[in-house]
Amino acid sequence: MFKRIDHVEITSGNLERSIRFYKEVFGFALKERMKPSSPEVEEIAFLTLGDTMLELLAIKNSASPAKGPQVGFRTMAIEVDDMDRALQYLKGKGVEVSWGPVTLGTSKRAEIKDPDGLSIELRQW
């Protein structure tokens, strides 16, 4: 009945900047762009990485994300093969590491932010 998570939807303060970030930093491919007939959404971009899809939304009257924890979606996690190599690569792309890496059980975790300040967790199992 239920197969998988189809996509993660992210609202963006600057759609072009977000598309560029996810393509250049993580290797996502642009699948499709569209301008919906919606009073709140200006444009949607669909990006894919393997069988993972992001739906980036350019919204009218956007606001910055909350500064502290609150009820709701917290983060998106991307699995990496080698945490140290991934962090070195990201730093080379000018991406700042928010925290980590730390060991949690048998995994390693670290966190970065996207151009809008949204958390992206990196996880090595």
C-alpha positions in Angstrom: 0.0 0.0 0.0 2.5 2.7 1.1 5.7 2.5 -0.9 8.1 5.3 0.1 8.5 9.0 0.7 7.9 10.6 -2.7 9.5 13.9 -2.2 10.5 16.6 0.4 9.1 20.0 -0.2 11.3 23.0 0.7 10.2 26.7 0.5 13.0 28.9 -0.8 13.7 32.6 -0.4 15.6 32.5 -3.7 14.7 29.7 -6.1 17.7 30.1 -8.5 20.1 30.1 -5.5 18.6 27.0 -4.1 18.6 25.1 -7.4 22.2 26.0 -7.9 23.1 24.9 -4.3 21.5 21.5 -4.5 22.8 20.9 -8.0 26.4 22.1 -7.5 26.9 20.9 -3.9 25.0 17.5 -3.9 24.7 16.6 -7.6 20.9 16.8 -7.8 19.5 17.0 -11.4 16.8 19.4 -12.4 13.8 17.3 -13.5 11.2 19.9 -14.2 10.1 23.5 -13.5 6.6 24.8 -13.5 4.6 27.9 -12.7 1.4 26.7 -10.9 -1.8 28.7 -10.8 -1.6 29.3 -7.1 -1.9 32.6 -5.2 1.0 31.6 -2.8 3.5 29.8 -5.1 5.3 31.6 -7.9 7.3 28.6 -9.3 8.2 25.0 -8.5 11.4 23.1 -9.3 11.7 19.4 -9.0 15.2 18.0 -8.4 16.3 14.4 -8.2 19.3 12.5 -6.7 18.9 8.8 -7.3 15.3 8.0 -6.2 15.1 11.0 -3.9 13.2 14.1 -5.1 13.1 17.6 -3.7 10.3 20.0 -4.6 11.7 23.5 -4.2 9.0 26.2 -4.0 9.4 29.9 -4.7 6.6 31.5 -2.6 5.2 34.9 -2.4 5.8 36.8 0.8 8.4 34.4 2.2 9.6 34.6 5.8 12.8 33.3 7.3 12.7 29.9 9.2 12.3 29.9 13.0 15.5 30.3 15.0 14.8 27.6 17.6 13.2 24.2 17.8 9.5 24.1 17.3 6.8 21.5 16.4 7.0 20.4 12.8 9.6 19.3 10.2 13.1 19.5 11.6 15.6 18.5 9.0 16.4 16.4 5.9 19.2 13.9 6.2 21.5 12.8 3.3 23.4 9.6 3.7 27.2 9.7 3.0 29.7 6.9 2.4 32.6 8.7 4.2 31.9 11.5 6.6 35.4 13.0 6.6 35.6 13.0 2.8 32.1 14.5 2.6 32.9 17.3 5.0 36.2 18.1 3.3 34.3 18.3 -0.1 31.6 20.6 1.3 34.1 22.9 2.9 35.9 23.1 -0.5 32.5 24.2 -1.9 32.3 27.0 0.7 29.6 25.2 2.7 30.0 25.8 6.5 29.5 22.9 8.9 27.1 23.9 11.6 28.2 21.1 14.0 29.8 17.7 14.0 30.9 15.2 13.1 29.8 13.3 16.2 29.4 9.6 16.8 25.9 8.4 17.6 25.8 4.7 18.3 27.3 3.1 15.2 26.8 6.2 13.0 28.4 9.6 12.4 26.4 12.8 12.1 27.1 16.3 11.1 25.0 19.3 10.0 25.2 22.0 7.4 22.7 24.7 6.3 21.2 25.3 2.9 21.2 28.9 1.5 18.0 29.7 3.4 19.4 28.4 6.7 17.5 25.1 6.7 19.3 22.2 8.4 20.7 19.4 6.3 22.0 16.5 8.3 24.7 14.3 7.0 24.7 10.6 8.2 27.2 7.9 7.8 25.9 4.4 8.8 
